[in-house]
Amino acid sequence: MTGVTEALRRQPRPTHALREEAGAVGRAARAACRGPGRERDLLVQSLKASAAAILAWLVAGVWMGDPMALMAPWVAVVLVQATVYSSLMQAARQLAAICCGTVLASVALAATGSTLGAVALSVPPLVLLANWPRFGDQGIYGATTALFTLATGAAGASAVGHRVGQAALGAVIGVAVNAFVLPPVHLRDVRENLAALAREAGDTLHTVAGDLRDGEWDTQGWSHASARLERRLGALRSARGWSRESLRLTAAPLRAVRRPPASLPPEEDDERWNRVTGHIRALTRTLAVAADEDRAPAPPPGPVLDSYADLLQLIGDAYHTESGRLLAAGGAGRADDHAEAAMRELRGQLQDGLREHAGQGAEGTTVLGTLLLQAENLWSETVPTGRNG
């Protein structure tokens, strides 16, 4: 019972959670005001969605005099998507779902003569239809449109045409606002994710190096750091896909009306950091095996580990340099001759140590040889110093 009480005591209080959320909101607001970035992109898209809804309401409710001008702004606000291409795709899917919902609700009401019977007859197949992959995440609008149609009681042929026309109007407005008012281009996300991946790879190597020097091997912490790198790599792949999609249908207009966005880092960089992540994962696993007293291989002696830690530290420094270069769009990545010379010297020392331990038996060289292989792999991917090594 005491343990449960202590665990409850350690949980964050609601006031603390609220302060954390308020702090996160404040940081996001400051970032949006400070300069270009994800926070400002989200702010722009939110304002565009609001503007699309207001414009659709003005056209349908004020200029066209529709007393139930709900469908047009509803569709318009949903269709201000992350890219122009996705807006068009979602518009087609949503219009198809709305047509299905409106028509099926009207037919069900005519067949049953009661709202309850029409709901029972039309909603179940529409909910099932919402799971059809062709509709994506827009399929549920078929069921909601049917419920809205039956709730208002307007289910005749003219009402069906009216609702579909309102949805089409909202779709045109939403897509037009997204396409012609600051069309979203997600090129910055790729560069930021690459820079973050490089920085976190350097942080992981620095952490491992520090633990090796101190003799406190936090294998669980290394495993968590390696998992974070994997998640960051997934975010990079997602960002690369968004960047490709955001240029579909928009690249030529962007070049025609304003300065084109900065070029993307080459996709070869993604593959290289994928290899780096794999090498770091293999390195941390090897060290975890060496730290396990029940395993046969023993870790190398202290002086050799110190040299190995120094080498990892320098490789981590190179990854931090690469992170800065990426954020500066190629302006801060000049090779450090002193760091490169130090890395070469440490690599030579470790190779000499491996040859020395090889003469003392295989067991003493097993872990050192594997660790040196991982360091060589990381060395070959180091930017910019190790590329020509």
C-alpha positions as CSV (number, residue, x, y, z in Angstrom):
1,M,0.0,0.0,0.0
2,T,2.9,2.3,0.8
3,G,4.3,1.7,-2.7
4,V,1.0,2.7,-4.3
5,T,0.8,5.8,-2.2
6,E,4.4,6.8,-3.1
7,A,3.7,6.2,-6.8
8,L,0.6,8.4,-6.7
9,R,2.6,11.0,-4.9
10,R,5.2,11.0,-7.6
11,Q,2.6,11.6,-10.4
12,P,2.4,15.2,-11.6
13,R,-0.4,17.2,-10.0
14,P,-3.1,18.8,-12.3
15,T,-1.7,22.3,-11.6
16,H,1.8,21.2,-12.6
17,A,0.4,19.6,-15.8
18,L,-1.5,22.8,-16.6
19,R,1.6,24.9,-16.1
20,E,3.6,22.5,-18.4
21,E,0.9,22.8,-21.1
22,A,0.8,26.6,-20.7
23,G,4.6,26.7,-21.0
24,A,4.4,24.6,-24.2
25,V,1.8,26.9,-25.7
26,G,3.9,30.0,-24.8
27,R,7.0,28.5,-26.3
28,A,5.1,27.6,-29.5
29,A,3.7,31.2,-29.7
30,R,7.2,32.7,-29.2
31,A,8.6,30.4,-31.9
32,A,5.8,31.4,-34.3
33,C,6.6,35.1,-33.7
34,R,10.4,34.6,-33.8
35,G,10.7,33.3,-37.4
36,P,9.9,30.7,-40.0
37,G,9.4,27.2,-38.6
38,R,6.8,24.5,-37.9
39,E,4.9,26.6,-35.4
40,R,4.5,29.5,-37.9
41,D,3.4,27.1,-40.6
42,L,0.7,25.7,-38.3
43,L,-0.4,29.2,-37.5
44,V,-0.6,30.1,-41.2
45,Q,-2.6,27.0,-42.0
46,S,-5.0,27.6,-39.1
47,L,-5.6,31.2,-40.3
48,K,-6.1,30.0,-43.9
49,A,-8.7,27.4,-42.7
50,S,-10.6,30.1,-40.8
51,A,-10.5,32.4,-43.7
52,A,-11.8,29.7,-46.0
53,A,-14.7,29.0,-43.7
54,I,-15.6,32.7,-43.4
55,L,-15.4,33.2,-47.2
56,A,-17.6,30.1,-47.7
57,W,-20.2,31.4,-45.2
58,L,-20.2,34.8,-46.9
59,V,-20.8,33.3,-50.3
60,A,-23.4,30.7,-49.3
61,G,-25.1,32.5,-46.5
62,V,-24.9,36.2,-47.4
63,W,-24.5,36.5,-51.2
64,M,-26.6,33.4,-52.1
65,G,-29.1,33.9,-49.2
66,D,-29.0,30.3,-48.0
67,P,-30.6,30.1,-44.5
68,M,-28.8,26.8,-43.9
69,A,-25.4,27.7,-45.1
70,L,-23.5,25.1,-43.1
71,M,-22.3,22.6,-45.6
72,A,-20.0,25.0,-47.5
73,P,-18.0,26.4,-44.6
74,W,-17.9,22.9,-43.0
75,V,-16.3,21.4,-46.2
76,A,-14.0,24.5,-46.8
77,V,-12.4,24.4,-43.3
78,V,-11.6,20.7,-43.6
79,L,-10.0,20.9,-47.0
80,V,-7.3,23.4,-46.1
81,Q,-4.8,20.5,-45.8
82,A,-1.1,20.2,-45.4
83,T,-0.5,20.2,-49.1
84,V,-2.4,21.4,-52.2
85,Y,-2.3,17.9,-53.6
86,S,-3.8,16.4,-50.5
87,S,-6.5,19.1,-50.5
88,L,-7.6,18.0,-54.0
89,M,-7.6,14.4,-53.1
90,Q,-9.5,15.0,-49.9
91,A,-12.0,17.2,-51.8
92,A,-12.8,14.3,-54.2
93,R,-13.1,11.8,-51.4
94,Q,-15.2,14.0,-49.2
95,L,-17.6,15.0,-52.0
96,A,-18.0,11.3,-52.8
97,A,-18.8,10.5,-49.2
98,I,-21.2,13.4,-48.9
99,C,-23.0,12.4,-52.0
100,C,-23.3,8.8,-50.7
101,G,-24.6,10.0,-47.4
102,T,-27.1,12.4,-48.8
103,V,-28.5,10.1,-51.4
104,L,-28.8,7.0,-49.1
105,A,-30.4,9.0,-46.4
106,S,-33.0,10.4,-48.8
107,V,-33.8,7.0,-50.2
108,A,-34.0,5.5,-46.7
109,L,-36.4,8.2,-45.6
110,A,-38.6,7.7,-48.7
111,A,-38.7,4.0,-48.2
112,T,-39.4,3.9,-44.4
113,G,-41.4,7.1,-44.0
114,S,-39.9,7.8,-40.6
115,T,-36.6,9.4,-39.4
116,L,-35.8,6.6,-37.0
117,G,-36.3,3.9,-39.7
118,A,-34.1,5.9,-42.1
119,V,-31.4,6.2,-39.5
120,A,-31.5,2.5,-38.9
121,L,-31.5,1.7,-42.6
122,S,-28.8,4.2,-43.8
123,V,-26.3,4.7,-41.1
124,P,-24.9,1.2,-40.6
125,P,-23.9,0.7,-44.3
126,L,-22.5,4.2,-44.4
127,V,-20.3,3.5,-41.3
128,L,-19.1,0.3,-42.9
129,L,-18.4,2.3,-46.1
130,A,-16.3,4.7,-44.1
131,N,-13.7,2.0,-43.7
132,W,-13.2,1.6,-47.4
133,P,-9.6,2.6,-48.1
134,R,-10.6,4.6,-51.2
135,F,-12.3,7.1,-48.9
136,G,-9.2,7.5,-46.6
137,D,-10.2,9.5,-43.5
138,Q,-13.1,11.2,-45.3
139,G,-15.4,8.2,-45.3
140,I,-17.0,9.1,-42.0
141,Y,-18.5,12.2,-43.6
142,G,-21.0,10.0,-45.4
143,A,-22.6,8.9,-42.1
144,T,-22.5,12.3,-40.5
145,T,-24.0,13.9,-43.6
146,A,-26.8,11.3,-43.6
147,L,-27.6,12.1,-39.9
148,F,-27.5,15.9,-40.7
149,T,-29.8,15.4,-43.7
150,L,-32.3,13.3,-41.6
151,A,-32.2,15.7,-38.7
152,T,-33.2,18.7,-40.8
153,G,-36.0,16.7,-42.5
154,A,-35.0,18.0,-46.0
155,A,-34.4,14.8,-48.0
156,G,-36.1,15.4,-51.3
157,A,-34.4,15.5,-54.7
158,S,-34.0,19.3,-54.6
159,A,-32.5,19.1,-51.1
160,V,-30.0,16.5,-52.2
161,G,-28.9,18.6,-55.1
162,H,-28.7,21.7,-52.8
163,R,-26.5,19.9,-50.2
164,V,-24.2,18.5,-52.8
165,G,-23.9,21.9,-54.5
166,Q,-23.1,23.5,-51.1
167,A,-20.4,20.9,-50.5
168,A,-18.9,21.5,-54.0
169,L,-18.9,25.2,-53.3
170,G,-17.0,24.7,-50.0
171,A,-14.6,22.4,-51.6
172,V,-13.8,24.9,-54.4
173,I,-13.2,27.7,-51.8
174,G,-11.1,25.5,-49.5
175,V,-8.9,24.2,-52.2
176,A,-8.5,27.6,-53.8
177,V,-7.5,29.3,-50.6
178,N,-5.0,26.6,-49.9
179,A,-3.5,26.7,-53.4
180,F,-3.3,30.5,-53.9
181,V,-2.8,31.9,-50.5
182,L,0.7,31.0,-49.3
183,P,0.6,27.4,-50.6
184,P,2.2,25.1,-48.1
185,V,5.6,23.8,-49.0
186,H,7.2,21.4,-46.6
187,L,10.9,21.6,-47.5
188,R,12.0,23.1,-44.2
189,D,10.9,20.0,-42.4
190,V,13.4,17.7,-44.2
191,R,16.3,20.0,-43.4
192,E,15.2,20.4,-39.7
193,N,14.8,16.6,-39.3
194,L,18.2,15.9,-40.9
195,A,19.8,18.5,-38.6
196,A,18.1,17.1,-35.5
197,L,19.1,13.5,-36.5
198,A,22.7,14.6,-36.8
199,R,22.6,16.5,-33.5
200,E,21.0,13.6,-31.7
201,A,23.5,11.1,-33.2
202,G,26.3,13.4,-31.9
203,D,24.6,13.6,-28.5
204,T,24.4,9.8,-28.3
205,L,28.0,9.3,-29.1
206,H,29.0,12.0,-26.5
207,T,26.9,10.2,-23.9
208,V,28.5,6.9,-24.6
209,A,32.0,8.4,-24.6
210,G,31.4,10.1,-21.2
211,D,30.1,6.9,-19.7
212,L,33.1,4.9,-21.0
213,R,35.4,7.4,-19.4
214,D,33.6,7.4,-16.1
215,G,33.3,3.7,-15.9
216,E,29.5,3.9,-15.5
217,W,27.9,2.1,-18.4
218,D,24.3,3.1,-18.7
219,T,23.3,0.5,-21.2
220,Q,19.6,1.2,-20.7
221,G,20.1,4.9,-21.4
222,W,22.1,4.0,-24.6
223,S,19.2,1.8,-25.7
224,H,16.7,4.6,-25.2
225,A,19.0,7.1,-27.1
226,S,19.3,4.6,-30.0
227,A,15.5,4.2,-30.0
228,R,15.1,8.0,-30.2
229,L,17.4,8.0,-33.2
230,E,15.1,5.4,-34.9
231,R,12.0,7.6,-34.2
232,R,13.8,10.6,-35.6
233,L,14.7,8.6,-38.7
234,G,11.0,7.8,-39.1
235,A,10.2,11.4,-38.8
236,L,12.7,12.2,-41.5
237,R,11.2,9.7,-43.9
238,S,7.7,11.2,-43.2
239,A,9.0,14.7,-43.8
240,R,10.7,13.6,-47.1
241,G,7.3,12.2,-48.3
242,W,5.5,15.5,-47.3
243,S,8.1,17.5,-49.1
244,R,7.6,15.6,-52.4
245,E,3.8,15.9,-52.1
246,S,3.9,19.6,-51.3
247,L,5.7,20.3,-54.6
248,R,3.1,18.4,-56.7
249,L,1.0,20.9,-58.6
250,T,2.7,23.9,-56.9
251,A,6.4,23.9,-58.0
252,A,5.8,25.7,-61.3
253,P,3.3,28.4,-59.8
254,L,5.7,29.1,-57.0
255,R,8.6,29.7,-59.4
256,A,6.3,31.9,-61.5
257,V,5.0,34.2,-58.7
258,R,7.8,34.4,-56.2
259,R,11.3,33.2,-55.3
260,P,11.4,29.4,-55.3
261,P,11.9,27.7,-51.9
262,A,15.4,26.6,-50.8
263,S,16.5,23.3,-52.4
264,L,16.2,20.1,-50.4
265,P,19.2,18.2,-49.1
266,P,19.8,15.2,-51.4
267,E,18.1,11.9,-50.6
268,E,21.5,10.4,-50.3
269,D,21.8,12.2,-47.0
270,D,18.8,10.2,-45.7
271,E,20.5,7.0,-46.7
272,R,23.7,8.0,-45.0
273,W,22.1,8.9,-41.7
274,N,20.1,5.7,-41.9
275,R,23.4,3.9,-42.0
276,V,24.8,6.0,-39.1
277,T,21.7,5.2,-37.0
278,G,22.3,1.5,-37.7
279,H,26.0,1.7,-36.8
280,I,25.2,3.5,-33.5
281,R,22.5,0.9,-32.7
282,A,25.1,-1.9,-33.3
283,L,27.7,-0.1,-31.2
284,T,25.4,0.3,-28.2
285,R,24.4,-3.4,-28.5
286,T,28.0,-4.5,-28.5
287,L,28.7,-2.4,-25.4
288,A,25.6,-3.8,-23.7
289,V,26.9,-7.4,-24.4
290,A,30.4,-6.4,-23.0
291,A,28.8,-5.0,-19.9
292,D,26.9,-8.2,-19.1
293,E,29.0,-10.2,-16.7
294,D,27.3,-13.4,-17.7
295,R,28.5,-13.1,-21.3
296,A,31.9,-14.6,-22.3
297,P,33.5,-11.5,-24.0
298,A,35.1,-9.1,-21.6
299,P,35.4,-5.3,-22.2
300,P,38.8,-4.0,-23.2
301,P,41.1,-2.4,-20.5
302,G,40.7,1.2,-19.3
303,P,43.4,3.0,-21.5
304,V,42.0,1.5,-24.7
305,L,38.5,2.5,-23.7
306,D,39.6,6.0,-23.0
307,S,41.1,6.2,-26.5
308,Y,37.9,4.7,-27.9
309,A,35.8,7.3,-26.0
310,D,37.9,10.1,-27.4
311,L,37.3,8.8,-30.9
312,L,33.6,8.7,-30.3
313,Q,33.7,12.2,-28.9
314,L,35.4,13.6,-32.0
315,I,33.0,11.8,-34.3
316,G,30.1,13.2,-32.3
317,D,31.6,16.7,-32.7
318,A,31.7,16.1,-36.4
319,Y,28.0,15.2,-36.4
320,H,27.2,18.4,-34.4
321,T,29.1,20.3,-37.1
322,E,27.1,18.7,-39.8
323,S,23.9,19.6,-37.9
324,G,24.9,23.3,-37.9
325,R,25.8,23.1,-41.6
326,L,22.3,21.7,-42.4
327,L,20.5,24.4,-40.4
328,A,22.7,27.1,-42.1
329,A,21.8,25.7,-45.5
330,G,25.4,24.7,-46.3
331,G,27.2,27.7,-44.8
332,A,28.8,26.3,-41.7
333,G,30.4,22.9,-42.4
334,R,34.1,23.5,-43.2
335,A,36.3,20.6,-42.2
336,D,38.3,20.9,-39.0
337,D,41.9,19.8,-39.9
338,H,42.9,19.5,-36.2
339,A,39.9,17.3,-35.4
340,E,40.6,15.1,-38.5
341,A,44.2,14.7,-37.5
342,A,43.2,13.8,-33.9
343,M,40.7,11.2,-35.2
344,R,43.3,9.6,-37.5
345,E,45.7,9.4,-34.5
346,L,43.2,7.8,-32.3
347,R,42.2,5.4,-34.9
348,G,45.8,4.4,-35.4
349,Q,46.2,3.9,-31.6
350,L,43.1,1.7,-31.5
351,Q,44.4,-0.4,-34.4
352,D,47.7,-0.8,-32.6
353,G,45.9,-1.8,-29.4
354,L,43.9,-4.4,-31.3
355,R,47.1,-5.9,-32.7
356,E,48.6,-6.0,-29.2
357,H,45.6,-7.7,-27.7
358,A,45.5,-10.2,-30.5
359,G,48.8,-11.6,-29.3
360,Q,47.4,-12.1,-25.9
361,G,44.5,-14.4,-26.9
362,A,41.2,-14.2,-28.8
363,E,39.0,-13.4,-25.8
364,G,40.7,-10.0,-25.1
365,T,40.3,-8.9,-28.7
366,T,36.7,-10.0,-29.4
367,V,34.9,-6.9,-28.0
368,L,37.7,-4.4,-29.0
369,G,37.7,-5.7,-32.6
370,T,33.9,-5.4,-32.8
371,L,33.9,-1.9,-31.3
372,L,36.7,-0.8,-33.6
373,L,34.7,-2.1,-36.6
374,Q,31.7,0.0,-35.5
375,A,33.9,3.0,-35.0
376,E,35.3,2.5,-38.5
377,N,31.8,2.4,-39.9
378,L,30.9,5.6,-38.2
379,W,34.2,7.1,-39.3
380,S,33.4,6.3,-42.9
381,E,30.1,8.2,-42.6
382,T,31.5,11.2,-40.7
383,V,30.8,14.6,-42.4
384,P,32.9,16.3,-43.4
385,T,36.1,15.0,-41.9
386,G,35.8,11.2,-42.4
387,R,34.5,11.2,-46.0
388,N,38.0,11.1,-47.5
389,G,39.5,9.0,-44.7
